[in-house]
Amino acid sequence: MGVNADTRDEPREIRVEIGELALHGFQVDAERVTDAFEHELTRLVRAHGVPLAADGALTLDTLSSLPPLPAGLSARRLGQELARVVHEGLSGHGEVTR
């Protein structure tokens, strides 16, 4: 997972690359989850930035120790909740492996 930000004044570009999202135990349309995830993560990054990248470019191997997601969510809600959890990790919550 990589995050790049040009931190002079206001960031001009933030790019989040996620190699894999593994969802075990969910019976949902993966494409709908992905679409909702990308939309919500984009919204959160635009609204709140990426605090872990405040000092410049950042590369993370893993975000772990994040809260579990409830089973039974719709694809849209699962994507939104997953984006919120990932953004929380990028905001300094959870355990980061660099």
C-alpha positions in Angstrom: 0.0 0.0 0.0 1.5 3.3 -0.9 0.4 6.9 -0.3 2.0 9.9 -1.9 1.4 13.5 -1.1 3.1 16.7 -2.0 2.9 18.6 1.3 4.0 22.0 0.3 1.1 24.2 1.3 -1.8 22.0 0.2 -1.3 18.6 -1.3 -1.8 18.6 -5.0 -1.9 14.8 -5.4 -2.7 12.0 -3.1 -2.5 8.5 -4.6 -3.5 5.4 -2.6 -2.6 2.1 -4.2 -4.0 -1.0 -2.6 -2.6 -4.3 -3.9 -5.3 -6.6 -2.4 -8.4 -6.4 -0.3 -9.2 -9.9 1.1 -12.8 -10.3 2.2 -13.5 -13.6 3.9 -17.0 -14.6 5.1 -18.9 -12.1 2.9 -21.4 -13.1 0.2 -21.4 -9.9 -1.9 -20.7 -8.7 -5.4 -17.0 -7.9 -5.3 -17.3 -5.3 -8.1 -20.0 -3.3 -6.1 -17.8 -3.5 -3.0 -14.9 -2.2 -4.9 -16.9 0.7 -6.5 -18.3 1.7 -3.1 -14.9 1.4 -1.4 -13.1 3.6 -4.0 -15.9 6.2 -3.9 -15.9 6.5 -0.1 -12.1 6.4 0.3 -11.8 9.1 -2.3 -14.3 11.2 -0.4 -12.6 10.6 2.9 -9.1 11.5 1.6 -10.4 14.7 0.0 -12.2 15.7 3.1 -9.6 14.7 5.7 -6.4 14.0 3.9 -4.0 11.2 4.9 -2.4 12.2 8.3 0.3 9.4 8.1 1.6 11.0 4.9 1.8 14.6 6.4 5.6 14.5 6.2 5.7 13.3 2.6 5.5 10.1 0.6 4.7 7.0 2.6 4.7 3.3 1.8 2.9 0.8 4.1 3.1 -3.0 3.7 0.1 -3.8 5.9 -2.5 -2.1 8.0 -3.6 -4.4 10.8 -5.3 -4.4 14.2 -8.3 -2.5 12.7 -11.8 -3.1 13.9 -13.8 -6.0 12.4 -16.6 -5.4 10.0 -20.0 -6.8 10.7 -21.2 -9.7 8.5 -24.4 -9.3 6.5 -23.7 -5.9 5.1 -24.8 -5.0 1.5 -22.0 -4.7 -1.0 -22.4 -0.9 -0.9 -22.3 -0.6 2.9 -19.4 -3.1 3.1 -17.4 -1.0 0.6 -18.2 2.2 2.6 -17.3 0.6 5.9 -14.1 -0.9 4.6 -13.0 2.5 3.2 -13.7 4.1 6.6 -11.6 1.4 8.4 -8.7 1.8 5.9 -8.9 5.6 6.2 -8.7 5.2 10.0 -5.6 3.1 9.5 -4.1 5.8 7.3 -5.0 8.3 10.0 -2.7 6.6 12.5 -5.2 4.1 14.1 -4.3 0.4 14.0 -0.9 -1.2 13.5 1.2 -0.2 10.5 3.9 -2.3 9.0 6.3 -0.3 6.8 
